[in-house]
Amino acid sequence: MASKINHVAIMSGNYALESRFYEAVFGMKSSPKARPARAVSIGDGYVGMNINARRAGRPGRLDHYGIQVDDLEATLARMREKYPEIEILKRPIERPFAAITNHDPDGNVFDLSQTQGDNLKDIYTHNDWQSARSISHIGIRTLHAEACAEFYIDMFDLKPANLPIENAFGVTDGRVTLVLLPWRIKDYAGMPVVGPGMEYIGFKVEDIDKLKEDVRKAVDSNPLLNPAPFGRGPEGQARLEMLARGSLGSWHLADPDGVLLDIVA
């Protein structure tokens, strides 16, 4: 059974601006069949990024991720048998990346799609290139990290990944890794508390200094692409240090809408 982590989704009040940031800084590309009035779909040649317009009642945030499987019905049957408490929600046919939305044992929401499925369109059918800067991992704070890792290994045949992070568990499709971190409210002493869920997107780049220079050039060209302030003041510094302890990269920043990014060379 082959599975791949095939997309991440951001909910943003500035979704068009967010797209320009990732295109300018990370070289991501949009599909010629994208639907800009509804959302922006861009990608790195392997992972798609869906930046959805924030609507009333929905928080702006790093929202969910997606997994693509070879046989969707067989996967769902196995899930119903082994995890009957997990609910499965069928999605509208026009969604270009998800046939099913469901969740892991801790309630982390993800989409499921089938390779060559009817729902695949837009950027998800144009992954015929490869960017020098690509999404390599996704950080998730969750209550029962080890149990969630076992779920992804059991259901999707993702492989365990050895991580240099204390008490973290990783699962990988061979290219993209879910970094499952334990969530504890006491970890947020000295800063605002953030509940369990997706924490950051990790990018692998060819050279961090070159990336920093490209961020500077992008902001010089368009100040609206300036990354959101991050790590300033005592609370911000505590949050930055927490991110550094639970991530794989050596540089951390936030995109213009405040989504946290972990950069690995």
N, C-alpha and C positions, 0 to 999 in steps of 0.2 A: 504494500500500500504506500503510494507516494503522496506526501502532503507538502505544501509550501505555505509559508506566511506571505500572503500576496498583497495586503494593503494595510494602511493605517488611515484613520479618519480624524479630522480636526473640525470642531464646531467653532465658527468664528464670525464676529460681527464685521470683519474686514477681510472676507475670504479672497477677494480679488487681489488685495495688497499682499496677503500671505502668499499667494501663488507667485507673485512677482519676486518676492524675497527668495523663495526656494529655487526658482528658475535662475535668478541672477547669481546667487551665491553657490548653489550646489549643482547647477547645470541640469536640473530636472526639466522634463519636456511635457507639454500638454498634447492631448490627442487632437487631430483635425476634426474629430467628431464630438468634441466636448460640448457640454451644455452650459454655457457661462451664465445664463439667467438663473439656473438652479443651484449650481455648485461648480467647482473647478476640479478637474481630475488631471493630475500630473503624475510623473513617475520617473524612476531612475533606470528603467530597462528591466527591472525584476519586481520591484515593489511599487504599487500604485499608492498615491496619496490623494485622498478625497477630502477637499476642503469645503465643508458645507456651510451655507449661510445660516447664521444663528437666528432662530425664530423665538417668538415669545414663549417663555416657560422653559427654555433650554439654556443651560449655562455654556459660556464660551470655554472650551477646554480641549485637551487631547482626549478624544471620545472613545474610540474602539479600534480593533484590528480585525483582520480577516485571514482565514485559512482556506486554501483551495485543496480539494481532494479529488482522487480519480473516480471514486464511486460514492456519490452523495447518499443514495438510498441505503447502501450497505453500512456506511458510517452512521447514519441516523438510527438504523436498526440496532447496531451494536451499542449506541449510546442509550437508547430506550431500555435495552436489556440490563446494562451495567450501572446506569445512572438514571433510574426512573424519576428521580426528583427534579431533574433538569428539564425545564420547559423549552419547547422548540416552536419558533414563530416563522411561518412562511412569509417571505417578503414579496412586494409587487414585482412583476416581471420587468418593469422598466429600470429597475436598479441595475447598474452596469457592473456590479461586483459581488452581489450577495443574493443567493437564493433563500437562505435560511439565516435567521439571527437567533442565537441562543447564548448560553453562559456556562462558565466553568463552575466547580463546586463552591467557590467563594462569591459568585455573582458577577465576575468580570465578563463583560459582554463582548462577543466577537461574532463576525459573520462567517458563514460557510458558503462556498460555491464549488461547482464541479468543473474540472478541466474540460474545456470545450462545451461548457454549459450554455443554455439559451440566454442566461442573464449577462454573460460576458460581452462587453462592448467597450467603447471609448478606449482609454489608455490600457485597459486590461487585455485588449487584443492587438496591441501595438508594441509589445515588449520584444522587439527584434534588434535591440541595441543595448549597449552597456555604458553607464556613466562612470567616470573616474571617481566620483563621489556618490556613495550609495548608502541607503539605510541598511545598517548591519545588526541593530538590536533595538529592543523596545523594553523599557523599564516599567515594571508593574509592582506597586505596593499592595500586598494582599495579606489577609489574616492567617492563612494556612498555606504558606508558600510550597512546602514539600508535597502536600496533598494535591495542590494544583499542578505541580510538575508531573506527578504520577498520572494525573488525568490526561494531560497532553501527550505523554508518552504512550499511554494505553490506548487512547482514542485515535490518535493521528500518527502514531509511530514516529513522533519526533524523538530525537536522540538526546541523552543527557549531555550537558556541556559543563566542563569544569570551569569555574569562575573564581577569580581572585578576590571575592567579596565574601566577607564573613556572613554566615547564615543565609546566603542566597542560593537559589536553585535555578539552573539554566536548562532550557530545552531548545533544540535547534533543528532546522530543516537542512543544515549543512551550509547555509549562507546567512540566514537571519536567525537571531536568538531572542527568545523571550527570557528576560532577566526577572525572575520572580523573587521579590524582596519582602521580608516580613514587615507588616505594618504594626507599629506599636504607638499608641498615643503619647507615651512618655518621650518618644524620640523627638517630639515637637516642642519640648521645653525651650523657651526663649524665642519662639517664633509662632506665627499663626498656624493653627492645626489644619491640615489637609487630610481628608478622608481617604480610605483605600481606593485604589484605581490606578490608571496609567499615569506614570510620572514623567517620562521623558522619551524622546526619540533619539536613538544613537546613529551617528553617521560615521562611516569609514572614509577618510580622505587621503589623498596622496601626500599632502604636506600641510601641517597645521599653520605654519607661518604664511604659506601661500593663501590658505583659506582666510586668515585674518586680513591679509592685504585685499582680498577680493571683497570681504565685508566692507572694508573702508572705502573701496572704490564704488561699491554699490550705493553706500550712504552719501558719498560725495555727489553722485549722479542724481540721487533721489533721497532726500532726508527722511521721507516717510518710510523707507526701508530700514531705518535705524533699529537695531535690536532693542527690545524692552530692557530697561535697567534691571540688573540682577546682581545680587551680592553686595549691595550698598547698605550701610548702617548695620547696627548690631544684629537685628533680626534677619536682614538680607544675608549677612555673612554667615549666620548660623544655618540658613537654608542652603546656601552654596556649599558649606562644609558637609551637610547631610547628603546632598546630591553627590559630591565627590566620593564620599565613603561608599555609596551604593551604586557606583557606575564604573564603566570600564575605561573611560577616556581621560585625557589630560587637559582638555579645555572644555569649558562649559559656558553656554550663553543661552539667551532666550530669543525667540523669533519676535517680530514686531507685535504680535498679539500675546506674548508672554509664555508660549509653549517652550518648555525646557529642552535643550539639546545637549547631547553628550558626544564629544568629538574624539575619535580614535584615529591615529595615523597608522 
